[in-house]
Amino acid sequence: MKTAKTISNKTYAQLQVGDTASIERGCSERDLFLFAHVSGNTNPLMLPGEEGAKPVETPIAPSMWIGSLISAVLGNILPGPGTLYRQQNFEFESRVHVGDRLKVTVTCKEKLEPPKVVFETLIVKDNGEVVCKGRAVVDAPTRNVETPERALPTLIMEEKEQFPHLIALAAQLPALKTVVVCPENRNSLGGPLLAWEKGLIEPIFIGDPERIVAAAKELDADLSKFQIVDERNHRAAAVKAVAMVKAGEAGAVMKGDLHSDDLLAAVVSKDGLRAGRRISHVFVLDTLTLDDLLFVSDAAINITPDLLTKVDIVQNAIDLALACGVEPKVGVLSAVEVINPAITSTLDAAVLSKMAERGQIRGGVVDGPLAMDNAIDIDAARTKGIASLVAGRANVLIAPNLESGNMLAKELTFVAHAEAAGLVVGAAAPVMLTSRADNEKARLVSCALAQLYAYWRKNGKAFAGASDKVLAAE
């Protein structure tokens, strides 16, 4: 019994003049990028513009990509498997653009001495316009072959980044006054300066003025237009930064070149930025294979959270997802997707799911326990018979503890090549807990997250873009 799709051929002896075969194929942006990778042809006329850039003109499909479609008919259908090219000529009569549908046809015109066969080749658009015509000479197969259609390896391509959208969206808002604590080296100063250039934040620097100025010289940056508050003790600088936010002199805090513990101690102190909830850190990841942003928590602050702490972790992550315009589907992770009293995280997950049903956690759909596979992959969820609104569709992942959350986020970043940024939420103001390993984009996106989260806290809804008139009223 045949189960797999197969392809077969016609031998030289079986071919007859007039035999014909066709395929239909669309042209996509992905095709243009893949052809550029394979061929090395990066002619700007033949590549889509960078995201956010104003397109100069519609990209043109490379002619040899168009011509290569003929080999798909010759190699797969007529004559089929075993066919080898000898010659091919082309006459290109019109251009192909992204979105065009093409019909590719080959017709047997002449049989030469075995095994040579001449084919007429023709490519037309769906409106009948001729794109390309030509003549192919091939060695036809001499024996019949029937073979399973080959399943090609999956290609993962960075097709649509979501972080540039967040940055562009946040840049429409008035710059967020942000106290940057101890930006005393090149990296920790360069991030906020770049965010200022992009219109995301209005930085106030607090720390050792001499070290801050020295870092600025390394960057060839002019600090004359910025306020610098003199406080050389890191712990005292963090306390002063938090006090400035509480006094309304700024709307957010950003970590510079100091230990996270020093900053967080000031944030959670009795005189800090407590807001009635445990604070937690949320990684936001722009992955290559998912359509939505992915939120992972907590991977930086709460080491072994108990159930009540997890309630706040879940709510904080939901709030940030909502602020980014994402409809939260929260998967509470464990090693397995069934409740096992010997695995505490499965019990916590089940309780969190029920608490969300009863309205004790609001703003998102919560389900658990879920293992990583059936939280993210719909086929894995179906295979295991899990029916829920979250399984296979989760865009918020709650880790059992800091270790597993941190490993998950770092694996996605360094192994799966996701772009990552993050924010501390649950406090009275957003806290950007940037890392020394963060690149410029991560720092920019962290600032954008702070902007959007601050807007959401103030207005109770996500910012979706606004006119200058509306912004002026904010």
C-alpha positions as CSV (number, residue, x, y, z in Angstrom):
1,M,0.0,0.0,0.0
2,K,1.4,3.4,-1.0
3,T,1.3,6.0,1.7
4,A,3.9,8.6,0.7
5,K,3.5,10.9,-2.3
6,T,5.7,9.6,-5.2
7,I,7.0,11.1,-8.4
8,S,7.7,9.1,-11.6
9,N,9.2,9.7,-15.0
10,K,8.9,9.1,-18.7
11,T,11.9,7.5,-20.4
12,Y,13.3,8.6,-23.7
13,A,11.4,5.7,-25.4
14,Q,8.1,6.7,-23.8
15,L,8.4,10.4,-24.6
16,Q,6.4,11.7,-27.6
17,V,6.6,15.0,-29.4
18,G,3.8,17.2,-28.0
19,D,4.0,15.9,-24.4
20,T,3.6,18.8,-22.0
21,A,3.6,19.5,-18.3
22,S,3.2,22.6,-16.1
23,I,3.4,23.9,-12.6
24,E,2.2,27.1,-11.0
25,R,4.2,29.1,-8.6
26,G,4.0,32.5,-6.8
27,C,6.9,34.9,-6.2
28,S,7.4,35.9,-2.6
29,E,9.9,38.1,-0.6
30,R,11.2,34.8,0.9
31,D,12.1,33.6,-2.6
32,L,14.2,36.8,-3.3
33,F,16.1,36.5,0.0
34,L,16.8,32.7,-0.4
35,F,18.0,33.2,-4.0
36,A,20.3,36.0,-2.8
37,H,21.7,33.7,-0.1
38,V,22.3,30.8,-2.6
39,S,23.6,32.8,-5.5
40,G,25.4,35.6,-3.7
41,N,23.5,38.2,-5.9
42,T,22.6,41.0,-3.6
43,N,21.6,43.5,-6.3
44,P,19.4,46.1,-4.4
45,L,17.0,46.1,-7.3
46,M,16.2,42.5,-6.5
47,L,15.8,42.6,-2.7
48,P,13.0,44.0,-0.5
49,G,13.9,47.2,1.4
50,E,14.9,47.0,5.1
51,E,12.0,47.1,7.6
52,G,11.0,50.6,8.4
53,A,12.9,52.1,5.4
54,K,10.9,53.8,2.6
55,P,11.0,51.6,-0.4
56,V,12.6,53.1,-3.5
57,E,10.8,50.8,-5.9
58,T,9.2,47.4,-6.0
59,P,12.0,44.7,-6.1
60,I,12.4,42.7,-9.3
61,A,12.7,38.9,-9.2
62,P,16.1,37.8,-10.5
63,S,15.8,36.4,-14.0
64,M,17.8,33.3,-13.2
65,W,15.4,32.6,-10.3
66,I,12.6,32.7,-12.8
67,G,14.6,30.4,-15.2
68,S,15.3,28.0,-12.4
69,L,11.6,27.2,-12.1
70,I,11.8,25.3,-15.4
71,S,14.1,22.7,-13.9
72,A,11.4,21.9,-11.3
73,V,9.1,20.8,-14.2
74,L,11.9,18.9,-16.1
75,G,13.3,17.2,-13.0
76,N,10.0,16.4,-11.2
77,I,7.4,15.8,-13.9
78,L,8.5,15.7,-17.6
79,P,10.7,13.8,-18.2
80,G,11.0,13.6,-14.4
81,P,13.6,11.9,-12.1
82,G,16.8,11.1,-13.8
83,T,16.7,14.0,-16.3
84,L,20.0,15.9,-16.8
85,Y,20.4,19.3,-18.5
86,R,22.6,19.8,-21.6
87,Q,21.6,23.3,-22.7
88,Q,19.1,26.0,-21.9
89,N,18.5,29.4,-23.4
90,F,16.2,32.2,-22.3
91,E,14.5,35.3,-23.7
92,F,13.1,37.4,-20.9
93,E,10.2,39.6,-22.2
94,S,8.8,41.1,-18.9
95,R,9.7,41.4,-15.2
96,V,8.3,39.5,-12.2
97,H,7.6,41.2,-8.9
98,V,6.6,39.9,-5.4
99,G,3.0,38.6,-5.6
100,D,3.0,37.7,-9.2
101,R,1.7,34.2,-10.1
102,L,3.6,32.2,-12.7
103,K,2.7,29.2,-14.9
104,V,5.8,27.3,-16.0
105,T,5.3,24.9,-19.0
106,V,7.6,22.6,-20.9
107,T,6.7,20.9,-24.2
108,C,8.5,18.1,-26.0
109,K,9.4,19.4,-29.5
110,E,12.0,17.0,-30.8
111,K,13.7,13.7,-30.0
112,L,17.4,13.7,-31.1
113,E,19.8,10.7,-30.9
114,P,19.2,8.9,-27.6
115,P,18.9,10.1,-24.9
116,K,18.7,13.8,-26.1
117,V,15.4,15.5,-26.2
118,V,14.5,19.1,-27.0
119,F,11.9,21.0,-25.0
120,E,10.2,24.3,-25.6
121,T,10.1,26.2,-22.3
122,L,7.6,29.0,-21.4
123,I,6.8,31.0,-18.3
124,V,3.7,33.3,-18.3
125,K,1.9,35.4,-15.6
126,D,-1.6,34.5,-14.7
127,N,-2.9,37.3,-16.9
128,G,-1.2,35.6,-19.9
129,E,1.7,38.0,-20.2
130,V,4.8,36.2,-21.4
131,V,7.7,36.4,-18.9
132,C,10.3,34.1,-20.4
133,K,10.5,31.7,-23.3
134,G,13.4,29.4,-24.4
135,R,14.7,26.0,-25.4
136,A,16.1,23.2,-23.3
137,V,18.1,20.2,-24.4
138,V,18.2,17.4,-21.8
139,D,19.3,13.8,-21.5
140,A,16.0,12.0,-20.8
141,P,16.1,9.0,-18.3
142,T,16.5,5.6,-19.9
143,R,14.8,3.6,-17.2
144,N,11.6,4.1,-15.3
145,V,11.9,5.5,-11.8
146,E,9.2,5.9,-9.1
147,T,10.5,7.5,-5.9
148,P,9.0,9.1,-2.8
149,E,8.8,12.9,-3.1
150,R,11.8,14.2,-1.0
151,A,11.0,16.1,2.1
152,L,13.5,18.9,2.2
153,P,15.1,20.2,5.5
154,T,13.2,23.0,7.1
155,L,14.7,26.4,6.5
156,I,14.3,29.0,9.3
157,M,14.6,32.5,8.0
158,E,14.4,35.9,9.8
159,E,11.5,37.1,7.7
160,K,9.7,39.7,9.8
161,E,11.2,41.2,12.9
162,Q,8.8,42.6,15.5
163,F,11.2,44.6,17.6
164,P,11.6,47.4,15.0
165,H,7.8,47.9,15.2
166,L,8.0,48.2,19.0
167,I,10.8,50.8,18.7
168,A,9.0,52.8,16.0
169,L,5.7,52.7,18.0
170,A,7.3,53.8,21.3
171,A,9.2,56.6,19.5
172,Q,5.8,58.2,18.7
173,L,5.3,58.8,22.4
174,P,6.9,61.7,24.3
175,A,10.4,60.7,25.5
176,L,10.3,59.0,28.9
177,K,12.3,60.7,31.6
178,T,14.6,58.0,32.8
179,V,17.2,58.0,35.6
180,V,20.2,56.0,34.4
181,V,22.1,54.7,37.4
182,C,25.9,54.7,37.2
183,P,26.5,54.7,33.3
184,E,30.2,54.7,34.0
185,N,31.5,52.7,31.1
186,R,31.1,52.7,27.3
187,N,28.3,50.1,27.1
188,S,26.1,51.4,29.9
189,L,26.3,55.0,28.6
190,G,26.0,54.1,24.9
191,G,22.7,52.4,25.3
192,P,20.8,55.3,26.9
193,L,22.4,57.8,24.5
194,L,21.2,55.7,21.5
195,A,17.7,55.5,23.0
196,W,17.8,59.3,23.4
197,E,18.8,59.7,19.8
198,K,15.8,57.5,18.8
199,G,13.5,59.7,20.9
200,L,12.6,56.9,23.4
201,I,14.0,58.4,26.6
202,E,15.2,61.7,28.1
203,P,18.1,60.5,30.3
204,I,19.2,61.9,33.6
205,F,22.6,60.4,34.6
206,I,23.5,59.7,38.2
207,G,26.9,58.4,39.3
208,D,30.6,59.4,39.3
209,P,30.7,62.4,37.0
210,E,34.4,61.8,36.1
211,R,33.8,58.2,35.1
212,I,30.7,59.2,33.1
213,V,32.5,61.9,31.2
214,A,35.4,59.5,30.5
215,A,32.9,57.0,29.1
216,A,31.5,59.8,27.0
217,K,34.9,60.6,25.6
218,E,35.3,57.0,24.5
219,L,32.0,57.3,22.6
220,D,32.9,60.8,21.3
221,A,29.6,62.0,22.9
222,D,28.7,65.4,24.1
223,L,27.0,65.4,27.5
224,S,26.5,69.1,27.9
225,K,22.8,68.9,27.3
226,F,22.2,66.3,30.0
227,Q,21.8,66.5,33.7
228,I,24.5,64.6,35.7
229,V,23.8,64.0,39.4
230,D,27.0,63.5,41.5
231,E,26.8,60.3,43.6
232,R,29.8,58.1,43.6
233,N,28.5,55.3,45.8
234,H,26.5,52.8,43.8
235,R,24.0,51.8,46.4
236,A,23.4,55.5,47.3
237,A,23.1,56.3,43.6
238,A,20.4,53.7,43.3
239,V,18.5,55.0,46.3
240,K,18.7,58.6,44.9
241,A,17.5,57.4,41.5
242,V,14.4,55.7,43.1
243,A,13.7,58.8,45.1
244,M,13.8,61.0,42.0
245,V,11.2,58.7,40.4
246,K,9.0,58.8,43.5
247,A,9.3,62.6,43.5
248,G,8.0,62.7,39.9
249,E,11.3,64.0,38.5
250,A,11.5,60.9,36.2
251,G,9.3,58.1,35.1
252,A,11.6,55.1,34.9
253,V,14.9,53.7,36.1
254,M,17.7,52.2,34.0
255,K,20.6,50.1,35.2
256,G,24.0,51.2,34.3
257,D,27.4,49.8,35.4
258,L,26.4,48.6,38.9
259,H,25.3,45.3,40.4
260,S,21.6,44.4,39.9
261,D,21.3,43.7,43.6
262,D,22.2,47.3,44.4
263,L,19.5,48.6,42.1
264,L,16.8,46.2,43.1
265,A,17.5,46.7,46.8
266,A,16.6,50.3,46.3
267,V,13.5,49.5,44.2
268,V,12.0,47.0,46.7
269,S,12.9,48.9,49.9
270,K,10.2,50.3,52.1
271,D,10.9,53.8,50.6
272,G,11.3,52.3,47.1
273,L,8.9,51.6,44.2
274,R,6.7,48.9,45.8
275,A,3.2,48.8,44.3
276,G,1.6,46.1,46.3
277,R,2.9,43.3,44.1
278,R,6.1,41.2,43.9
279,I,8.3,42.6,41.2
280,S,9.5,40.2,38.4
281,H,11.5,40.3,35.3
282,V,10.0,39.5,31.9
283,F,12.2,38.6,28.9
284,V,10.6,39.6,25.6
285,L,11.9,37.6,22.6
286,D,11.5,38.1,18.9
287,T,11.9,34.6,17.6
288,L,12.4,33.3,14.1
289,T,9.6,30.7,14.1
290,L,6.7,32.4,16.0
291,D,4.3,35.0,14.7
292,D,3.9,36.7,18.1
293,L,6.4,38.1,20.5
294,L,7.3,35.6,23.2
295,F,7.3,36.6,26.9
296,V,9.3,34.5,29.4
297,S,9.2,35.0,33.2
298,D,10.7,35.0,35.8
299,A,14.3,34.5,34.7
300,A,16.1,37.1,36.7
301,I,14.7,38.0,40.1
302,N,12.6,35.4,42.0
303,I,14.7,32.4,42.6
304,T,12.3,29.8,43.8
305,P,8.9,31.5,43.8
306,D,6.0,30.1,45.8
307,L,2.5,30.0,44.6
308,L,1.5,33.5,45.7
309,T,4.7,34.9,44.1
310,K,3.8,33.1,40.9
311,V,0.4,34.8,40.9
312,D,2.2,38.1,40.7
313,I,4.7,36.8,38.1
314,V,1.9,35.7,35.9
315,Q,0.0,39.0,36.3
316,N,3.1,41.1,35.6
317,A,3.8,39.2,32.4
318,I,0.2,39.5,31.3
319,D,0.4,43.3,31.9
320,L,3.5,43.7,29.8
321,A,2.1,41.6,27.0
322,L,-1.0,43.7,27.0
323,A,1.1,46.9,26.9
324,C,2.8,45.5,23.8
325,G,-0.5,45.0,22.1
326,V,-0.4,41.2,22.5
327,E,-3.3,39.0,23.5
328,P,-1.8,36.9,26.3
329,K,-2.0,33.2,26.2
330,V,-0.1,32.0,29.2
331,G,1.4,28.6,29.4
332,V,2.6,27.6,32.9
333,L,5.5,25.3,32.3
334,S,6.6,22.1,34.0
335,A,8.4,19.0,32.9
336,V,5.1,17.2,32.1
337,E,1.6,18.3,31.1
338,V,-0.3,16.2,33.8
339,I,-0.7,16.9,37.4
340,N,1.8,15.0,39.5
341,P,1.8,15.6,43.3
342,A,5.5,14.7,43.3
343,I,6.2,17.7,41.0
344,T,5.3,20.9,42.8
345,S,5.3,23.0,39.7
346,T,2.4,20.9,38.2
347,L,0.3,21.7,41.3
348,D,1.1,25.4,41.1
349,A,0.3,25.5,37.4
350,A,-3.1,23.9,37.9
351,V,-3.9,26.3,40.7
352,L,-2.8,29.3,38.6
353,S,-5.0,28.1,35.7
354,K,-8.0,27.8,38.0
355,M,-7.3,31.2,39.6
356,A,-7.4,32.8,36.2
357,E,-10.7,31.1,35.5
358,R,-12.1,32.7,38.7
359,G,-10.8,36.2,37.9
360,Q,-8.0,36.2,40.4
361,I,-5.6,36.7,37.5
362,R,-6.9,39.0,34.8
363,G,-6.2,40.0,31.3
364,G,-5.1,36.7,29.7
365,V,-6.0,33.0,29.3
366,V,-3.9,30.8,31.6
367,D,-3.4,27.0,31.3
368,G,-1.1,24.5,32.9
369,P,0.8,22.4,33.6
370,L,2.2,22.4,30.1
371,A,5.5,21.0,28.9
372,M,7.5,23.2,26.5
373,D,6.6,21.2,23.4
374,N,2.8,21.2,23.8
375,A,2.8,24.8,25.0
376,I,4.4,26.0,21.8
377,D,3.7,23.4,19.1
378,I,0.0,22.8,18.1
379,D,0.8,19.3,16.7
380,A,2.5,18.3,19.9
381,A,-0.6,19.4,21.9
382,R,-2.9,17.5,19.5
383,T,-0.8,14.4,19.7
384,K,-1.1,14.4,23.5
385,G,-4.8,15.2,23.4
386,I,-4.6,18.5,25.1
387,A,-7.5,20.7,24.2
388,S,-7.3,24.3,25.4
389,L,-7.0,27.9,24.1
390,V,-3.4,28.0,25.2
391,A,-1.8,24.6,24.4
392,G,0.2,24.9,21.2
393,R,-0.4,28.7,21.0
394,A,1.2,30.1,24.2
395,N,3.0,33.4,23.8
396,V,3.7,33.9,27.5
397,L,5.7,31.2,29.3
398,I,5.9,31.0,33.1
399,A,8.9,29.0,34.3
400,P,8.8,27.0,37.5
401,N,11.9,28.8,38.9
402,L,14.6,31.3,38.0
403,E,17.1,28.6,36.8
404,S,14.8,27.0,34.3
405,G,13.5,30.4,33.1
406,N,17.0,31.8,32.7
407,M,18.2,28.7,30.8
408,L,15.1,28.8,28.5
409,A,15.6,32.5,27.7
410,K,19.3,32.1,27.1
411,E,18.8,29.0,24.9
412,L,16.3,30.8,22.8
413,T,18.7,33.7,22.5
414,F,22.1,32.0,21.9
415,V,21.0,28.7,20.3
416,A,17.8,29.6,18.5
417,H,19.0,33.1,17.6
418,A,16.0,35.0,19.1
419,E,16.5,38.7,19.8
420,A,15.9,39.4,23.5
421,A,15.1,42.4,25.6
422,G,13.5,42.7,29.1
423,L,11.9,44.8,31.7
424,V,11.3,44.6,35.5
425,V,7.5,45.0,36.1
426,G,5.3,45.1,39.1
427,A,6.9,48.2,40.6
428,A,5.4,51.7,40.6
429,A,7.6,52.5,37.5
430,P,9.3,50.5,34.8
431,V,12.9,49.3,35.6
432,M,15.3,48.5,32.8
433,L,17.6,45.9,34.1
434,T,20.0,45.8,31.1
435,S,22.9,43.4,31.0
436,R,26.5,44.0,30.0
437,A,25.9,41.4,27.3
438,D,23.0,43.3,25.7
439,N,23.6,44.7,22.3
440,E,22.3,48.0,21.0
441,K,19.0,46.6,19.8
442,A,18.3,44.9,23.2
443,R,18.9,48.2,25.0
444,L,16.7,50.1,22.5
445,V,13.9,47.6,22.9
446,S,14.1,47.6,26.7
447,C,13.5,51.4,26.5
448,A,10.6,50.8,24.1
449,L,9.1,48.3,26.5
450,A,9.4,50.8,29.3
451,Q,7.7,53.5,27.2
452,L,4.8,51.2,26.3
453,Y,4.4,49.8,29.8
454,A,4.4,53.3,31.3
455,Y,1.7,54.3,28.8
456,W,-0.4,51.2,29.6
457,R,-0.1,51.8,33.4
458,K,-1.3,55.4,32.9
459,N,-4.0,54.8,30.3
460,G,-5.2,51.2,30.9
461,K,-4.8,50.3,27.3
462,A,-2.0,49.6,24.8
463,F,-0.6,52.4,22.7
464,A,-1.4,51.8,19.1
465,G,0.0,54.9,17.5
466,A,-1.4,58.4,17.5
467,S,-1.4,61.8,15.8
468,D,0.8,64.7,16.9
469,K,-2.3,66.4,18.2
470,V,-3.3,63.4,20.4
471,L,0.3,63.0,21.6
472,A,0.5,66.7,22.6
473,A,-2.4,66.1,24.9
474,E,-0.7,63.2,26.7
